[in-house]
Amino acid sequence: MSEARYLHIQAERCFRLARGPAAPRLADELEALGRAFEQEAREAEDVEVRQHAAEYRVPLVALTTEIAD
């Protein structure tokens, strides 16, 4: 399992717990933690994309152009 996938799973757990019977303050903290995990996951995905591009010598410009289309 990639680091990004693991972080997404942790974020979902936090969001699910926040929607449960947690006290409002705890729910807010869990939501914030979930958002932090999501941000880390996005950063990990960026690293994975760059590593993948480097492995295959694919210019990042080509990847960003395809995504934008």
N, C-alpha and C positions, 0 to 999 in steps of 0.2 A: 504494500500500500504506500502510495506516495505521501510525502509530508503534507502537501496541499490537501489531499483527500482526508487525511487524519484530522487536520485542522478544521475542515468543513464539518466533519462528523462531531467534533467537540463543540463547534458553534451551534449546531442543531440541537445538541443535548442541552446546552445552556438556554436556548430559546424555548425548548419544550418545558424545561423546569420552570422557567419564568412564567409560562402560561398556566402552570399548575397552581396548587394552593399555597404558594409562597407568599410571605408578607410583602407588601408593596415595596419596601426598601430593598429587600432581597431580590425581588423580581427585577427591579431597576438595575441592581448590580449584576445579575445574571444576563440581562439584555446587553449591558455594556461589555461584559466579558465575551458574550457571543459576537458582538460587533468587532471586538479586538481580534478574536480568532479568525473571523472572516477576512479582516485586513491582512493578517499574517498569511492566510491561505492565498489571497491574491498575490502577495509578494512572492510566496513560494512558487506559485504558478508561473510568475514572470521569470524567475530563475530557471525553472524547468524548461520553459520555452527557449530561453537563451542558450541553455546547455544543449538542448536538442538541435537548435539551429547551428551551434558550433560543431556538433558531432557530424552533421551532414553538410557543413559549410554552406548553409542557406543564409543569404543576406536577410537581416531582420527587416529591411525595407520591403522585401517581397512578402514577408509574413504579415506586416501591418497593412499592406495594400490589399491583400486578400481578405483580411478581417473587415476592413472598412467597406468593401464592396458588398 
